[in-house]
Amino acid sequence: MDEKAIPHRIYFRFIYILEKIIEWISTVTFLGILAATLLQVLFRYVFNKPLLWTEEIARYLGIFAIMMASSIALKHDQHIGIDFLSSKLPAPVQRWAKAFYALVIIGVMGYLGFYTAILMGQTFFTPTPAMRIPIGIPYLGMFLGYLCSFVFGACILYEICFHIEIPAPEEEA
């Protein structure tokens, strides 16, 4: 076994597990948004007794869902971008530009994550208006999203530095 391949194999396994966890969280939170919205409609228009907490829980679940899903989109380079100029550059310059892009992501996500953690620490136990849960829980969704984006920015940089091509996912039977 090639000793250089072991760290890459560990890296691929780590990324695979992290992506599956994030996909699961995103799926569950999107289903929670759907359930809360359907409950709101049912209670408001069928029973004429609107629930006060459904809008708030849908909003907080939306924070988790969007932050998690956006980190996956970052990893797979699926955010909207304009590559008209960068696609015209020579391949080595494109690699340097992508490395710079990854460094900017790491810096911005680290900055936002750091200050979100501070905000979360200062206001964690302040209750939300309708559900009376700690406001730190929605902030936790933001923090985790920034953290995952930071990690995936580091992954992009790692892949550029070591000339790693991500293997295509195996076909499921």
Residue frames as qw, qx, qy, qz and C-alpha x, y, z in Angstrom:
[[0.000, 0.889, 0.457, 0.000, 0.00, 0.00, 0.00],
 [0.379, 0.521, -0.023, 0.764, 1.31, 3.42, -0.93],
 [0.373, -0.432, -0.519, 0.637, 1.97, 5.40, 2.26],
 [0.005, 0.057, -0.096, -0.994, 1.14, 8.67, 0.48],
 [0.364, -0.319, -0.634, -0.603, -2.35, 7.36, -0.28],
 [0.367, -0.405, -0.770, 0.330, -3.27, 6.79, 3.38],
 [0.026, -0.358, -0.305, 0.882, -3.79, 10.49, 4.29],
 [0.306, 0.058, -0.415, -0.855, -5.81, 10.98, 1.13],
 [0.424, -0.280, -0.836, -0.207, -7.96, 7.96, 1.94],
 [0.241, -0.435, -0.635, 0.591, -8.56, 9.32, 5.46],
 [0.089, 0.247, -0.042, -0.964, -9.40, 12.70, 3.91],
 [0.372, -0.098, -0.643, -0.663, -11.91, 11.16, 1.47],
 [0.396, -0.380, -0.830, 0.098, -13.55, 9.17, 4.27],
 [0.148, -0.386, -0.431, 0.802, -13.78, 12.25, 6.52],
 [0.211, 0.161, -0.232, -0.936, -15.32, 14.37, 3.75],
 [0.392, -0.199, -0.790, -0.427, -17.75, 11.60, 2.80],
 [0.338, -0.448, -0.762, 0.324, -18.98, 11.21, 6.40],
 [0.056, -0.362, -0.234, 0.901, -19.20, 14.98, 6.95],
 [0.272, 0.032, -0.453, -0.848, -21.19, 15.46, 3.74],
 [0.405, -0.320, -0.831, -0.208, -23.61, 12.65, 4.69],
 [0.247, -0.458, -0.618, 0.590, -24.17, 14.18, 8.14],
 [0.069, 0.305, -0.010, -0.950, -24.79, 17.61, 6.62],
 [0.331, -0.089, -0.662, -0.667, -27.12, 16.17, 3.97],
 [0.357, -0.413, -0.832, 0.093, -29.06, 14.35, 6.70],
 [0.133, -0.451, -0.412, 0.780, -29.35, 17.53, 8.80],
 [0.168, 0.173, -0.293, -0.925, -30.48, 19.51, 5.74],
 [0.354, -0.222, -0.797, -0.437, -33.08, 16.90, 4.82],
 [0.312, -0.473, -0.757, 0.326, -34.50, 16.67, 8.34],
 [0.061, -0.422, -0.242, 0.872, -34.67, 20.45, 8.71],
 [0.244, 0.043, -0.475, -0.844, -36.36, 20.91, 5.33],
 [0.387, -0.353, -0.828, -0.199, -38.92, 18.27, 6.33],
 [0.247, -0.468, -0.587, 0.613, -39.39, 20.14, 9.63],
 [0.091, 0.238, -0.095, -0.962, -40.05, 23.36, 7.73],
 [0.352, -0.139, -0.699, -0.607, -42.60, 21.55, 5.58],
 [0.378, -0.420, -0.813, 0.141, -44.31, 20.03, 8.62],
 [0.147, -0.422, -0.395, 0.803, -44.44, 23.34, 10.51],
 [0.186, 0.139, -0.296, -0.926, -45.84, 25.16, 7.49],
 [0.396, -0.244, -0.782, -0.414, -48.48, 22.50, 6.89],
 [0.311, -0.453, -0.724, 0.417, -49.46, 22.63, 10.57],
 [0.016, -0.317, -0.135, 0.939, -49.78, 26.39, 10.37],
 [0.320, -0.010, -0.510, -0.798, -52.03, 26.19, 7.32],
 [0.413, -0.318, -0.847, -0.108, -54.11, 23.39, 8.84],
 [0.273, -0.479, -0.622, 0.556, -54.66, 25.13, 12.15],
 [0.022, 0.279, 0.003, -0.960, -55.18, 28.59, 10.66],
 [0.385, 0.106, -0.422, -0.814, -57.62, 27.73, 7.86],
 [0.509, -0.203, -0.806, -0.226, -59.23, 24.47, 8.96],
 [0.468, -0.464, -0.671, 0.340, -59.48, 24.87, 12.75],
 [0.023, -0.845, -0.140, -0.515, -59.37, 28.69, 12.77],
 [0.647, -0.753, 0.082, 0.088, -56.87, 28.52, 15.67],
 [0.577, 0.692, -0.356, 0.247, -53.44, 29.62, 14.39],
 [0.846, -0.354, -0.142, 0.374, -50.40, 28.24, 16.18],
 [0.079, -0.983, 0.142, 0.087, -47.98, 30.90, 17.36],
 [0.542, -0.591, 0.536, 0.266, -44.80, 28.85, 17.24],
 [0.826, 0.310, 0.430, 0.191, -44.91, 27.38, 13.72],
 [0.430, 0.883, -0.050, 0.182, -43.56, 30.45, 11.93],
 [0.262, -0.840, 0.471, -0.069, -40.71, 30.76, 14.42],
 [0.754, -0.244, 0.599, 0.115, -39.69, 27.10, 14.23],
 [0.753, 0.562, 0.285, 0.191, -39.83, 27.18, 10.42],
 [0.195, 0.945, -0.222, 0.140, -37.55, 30.24, 10.43],
 [0.431, -0.688, 0.583, -0.028, -35.02, 28.62, 12.77],
 [0.824, 0.059, 0.547, 0.131, -35.07, 25.33, 10.89],
 [0.598, 0.786, 0.099, 0.123, -34.54, 27.37, 7.72],
 [0.085, -0.890, 0.447, -0.021, -31.36, 28.82, 9.19],
 [0.638, -0.347, 0.683, 0.075, -30.00, 25.34, 9.84],
 [0.785, 0.399, 0.466, 0.081, -31.10, 24.00, 6.45],
 [0.455, 0.885, -0.033, 0.091, -29.70, 26.87, 4.40],
 [0.191, -0.830, 0.524, -0.002, -26.41, 27.11, 6.27],
 [0.692, -0.213, 0.685, 0.088, -25.80, 23.37, 5.99],
 [0.736, 0.525, 0.414, 0.107, -26.86, 23.11, 2.35],
 [0.296, 0.941, -0.162, 0.007, -24.79, 26.14, 1.35],
 [0.375, -0.665, 0.635, 0.116, -21.66, 24.54, 2.79],
 [0.728, 0.119, 0.656, 0.157, -22.26, 21.44, 0.63],
 [0.546, 0.810, 0.204, 0.061, -22.81, 23.69, -2.41],
 [0.057, -0.908, 0.403, 0.093, -19.50, 25.40, -1.61],
 [0.596, -0.367, 0.696, 0.158, -17.68, 22.07, -1.48],
 [0.638, 0.318, 0.660, 0.237, -19.04, 21.01, -4.87],
 [0.153, -0.225, 0.298, 0.915, -18.52, 24.47, -6.44],
 [0.075, 0.529, 0.793, 0.291, -22.25, 24.83, -7.10],
 [0.030, -0.724, -0.307, 0.617, -22.73, 28.42, -6.00],
 [0.494, 0.828, 0.240, 0.113, -23.50, 30.90, -8.71],
 [0.462, -0.588, 0.264, 0.609, -20.34, 32.38, -10.13],
 [0.552, 0.819, -0.061, -0.146, -19.00, 34.13, -13.17],
 [0.729, -0.349, 0.442, 0.389, -16.02, 32.32, -14.61],
 [0.613, 0.782, 0.105, 0.042, -15.81, 34.16, -17.91],
 [0.141, 0.884, -0.434, 0.104, -12.42, 35.68, -17.11],
 [0.520, -0.524, 0.670, -0.080, -10.98, 32.88, -15.02],
 [0.873, 0.215, 0.437, 0.005, -11.78, 30.27, -17.67],
 [0.582, 0.800, -0.095, 0.106, -9.63, 32.23, -20.15],
 [0.231, -0.816, 0.527, -0.055, -6.55, 32.04, -17.91],
 [0.527, 0.372, -0.764, 0.009, -3.85, 29.40, -18.28],
 [0.800, -0.322, -0.501, -0.077, -4.31, 26.30, -16.07],
 [0.558, -0.084, -0.499, 0.658, -1.57, 27.18, -13.53],
 [0.066, -0.198, 0.133, -0.969, -3.04, 30.66, -13.06],
 [0.642, -0.362, -0.379, -0.560, -6.51, 29.15, -12.66],
 [0.735, -0.255, -0.572, 0.260, -5.13, 26.95, -9.87],
 [0.311, 0.008, -0.354, 0.882, -3.62, 30.01, -8.14],
 [0.331, -0.284, -0.125, -0.891, -6.90, 31.90, -8.51],
 [0.744, -0.358, -0.483, -0.292, -8.83, 28.97, -7.05],
 [0.622, -0.158, -0.536, 0.548, -6.33, 28.74, -4.18],
 [0.041, 0.141, -0.182, 0.972, -6.81, 32.46, -3.50],
 [0.566, -0.333, -0.336, -0.676, -10.60, 31.91, -3.61],
 [0.757, -0.303, -0.573, 0.083, -10.23, 29.11, -1.05],
 [0.421, -0.047, -0.431, 0.797, -8.13, 31.33, 1.21],
 [0.235, -0.249, -0.025, -0.939, -10.77, 34.06, 1.04],
 [0.710, -0.354, -0.468, -0.390, -13.46, 31.52, 1.95],
 [0.680, -0.209, -0.565, 0.418, -11.41, 30.27, 4.89],
 [0.211, 0.067, -0.278, 0.935, -10.82, 33.83, 6.09],
 [0.395, -0.274, -0.151, -0.864, -14.39, 35.05, 5.73],
 [0.760, -0.327, -0.500, -0.258, -15.98, 31.91, 7.19],
 [0.595, -0.124, -0.549, 0.574, -13.49, 31.90, 10.06],
 [0.013, 0.146, -0.178, 0.973, -14.24, 35.56, 10.79],
 [0.564, -0.292, -0.253, -0.730, -18.01, 35.08, 10.63],
 [0.771, -0.244, -0.588, 0.010, -17.85, 31.87, 12.67],
 [0.428, -0.004, -0.508, 0.747, -15.70, 33.51, 15.33],
 [0.163, -0.114, 0.170, -0.965, -18.03, 36.47, 15.81],
 [0.684, -0.269, -0.422, -0.531, -21.12, 34.27, 15.64],
 [0.677, -0.184, -0.646, 0.300, -19.62, 32.19, 18.47],
 [0.167, 0.022, -0.391, 0.905, -19.10, 35.36, 20.49],
 [0.445, -0.183, -0.130, -0.867, -22.67, 36.50, 19.82],
 [0.738, -0.223, -0.597, -0.223, -23.96, 33.04, 20.65],
 [0.526, -0.112, -0.634, 0.556, -22.06, 33.08, 23.94],
 [0.017, -0.051, 0.260, -0.964, -23.41, 36.50, 24.92],
 [0.543, -0.005, -0.012, -0.840, -27.06, 35.82, 24.10],
 [0.260, 0.041, -0.951, -0.163, -27.40, 32.03, 24.27],
 [0.098, -0.347, -0.879, 0.313, -30.02, 31.87, 27.03],
 [0.288, 0.227, 0.068, -0.928, -32.16, 34.79, 25.86],
 [0.462, 0.322, 0.818, -0.116, -35.56, 33.23, 25.09],
 [0.047, 0.171, 0.611, 0.772, -37.17, 33.51, 21.67],
 [0.357, -0.078, 0.079, -0.928, -40.52, 35.32, 21.46],
 [0.765, -0.074, -0.251, -0.589, -42.96, 32.50, 20.68],
 [0.861, -0.012, -0.508, 0.001, -41.31, 29.22, 21.61],
 [0.492, -0.805, 0.264, -0.202, -39.23, 30.52, 24.52],
 [0.942, -0.008, 0.007, 0.335, -36.21, 28.44, 23.50],
 [0.443, -0.636, 0.185, 0.604, -32.69, 29.86, 23.84],
 [0.474, 0.845, -0.071, -0.237, -31.83, 32.17, 20.92],
 [0.220, -0.633, 0.706, 0.229, -28.43, 30.52, 20.91],
 [0.684, 0.146, 0.713, 0.045, -29.93, 27.49, 19.14],
 [0.602, 0.771, 0.208, 0.016, -30.62, 29.39, 15.88],
 [0.035, 0.899, -0.428, -0.083, -27.19, 31.04, 16.24],
 [0.611, -0.325, 0.713, 0.114, -25.75, 27.54, 16.56],
 [0.741, 0.497, 0.444, 0.078, -27.11, 26.78, 13.08],
 [0.334, 0.931, -0.145, 0.031, -25.26, 29.79, 11.73],
 [0.321, -0.731, 0.600, 0.044, -22.08, 28.84, 13.56],
 [0.736, -0.041, 0.668, 0.104, -22.18, 25.25, 12.28],
 [0.659, 0.706, 0.251, 0.066, -22.79, 26.48, 8.74],
 [0.134, 0.927, -0.349, 0.027, -19.79, 28.81, 8.93],
 [0.528, -0.518, 0.672, 0.037, -17.69, 26.04, 10.46],
 [0.788, 0.242, 0.556, 0.106, -18.62, 23.55, 7.72],
 [0.519, 0.849, 0.042, 0.088, -17.93, 26.17, 5.03],
 [0.173, -0.845, 0.506, 0.015, -14.57, 26.88, 6.69],
 [0.676, -0.235, 0.692, 0.090, -13.74, 23.16, 6.63],
 [0.738, 0.499, 0.436, 0.129, -14.83, 22.80, 3.00],
 [0.261, 0.946, -0.194, 0.003, -12.79, 25.89, 2.06],
 [0.367, -0.643, 0.668, 0.067, -9.79, 24.15, 3.64],
 [0.770, 0.131, 0.621, 0.066, -10.70, 21.03, 1.65],
 [0.593, 0.798, 0.107, 0.033, -10.65, 23.01, -1.59],
 [0.011, 0.886, -0.464, 0.009, -7.21, 24.34, -0.70],
 [0.622, -0.352, 0.700, 0.023, -5.99, 20.84, 0.24],
 [0.786, 0.399, 0.469, 0.058, -7.20, 19.43, -3.06],
 [0.430, 0.895, -0.111, 0.048, -5.47, 22.21, -5.01],
 [0.208, -0.799, 0.564, -0.015, -2.19, 21.91, -3.12],
 [0.522, -0.270, 0.808, 0.044, -1.97, 18.14, -3.48],
 [0.350, 0.277, -0.623, -0.642, -3.47, 17.92, -7.00],
 [0.274, 0.126, 0.921, -0.246, -6.25, 15.68, -5.74],
 [0.432, -0.076, -0.504, -0.744, -9.10, 14.70, -7.99],
 [0.569, -0.075, 0.567, -0.591, -12.18, 13.61, -6.09],
 [0.065, 0.021, 0.959, 0.274, -13.17, 10.11, -7.18],
 [0.494, -0.171, -0.372, -0.767, -16.58, 9.80, -8.78],
 [0.595, -0.189, 0.560, -0.544, -19.17, 8.33, -6.41],
 [0.092, -0.048, 0.979, 0.174, -19.74, 4.64, -6.88],
 [0.511, -0.133, -0.445, -0.723, -22.94, 3.67, -8.63],
 [0.452, -0.104, 0.706, -0.535, -25.51, 2.25, -6.27],
 [0.099, -0.064, -0.936, -0.333, -27.18, -0.96, -7.33]]
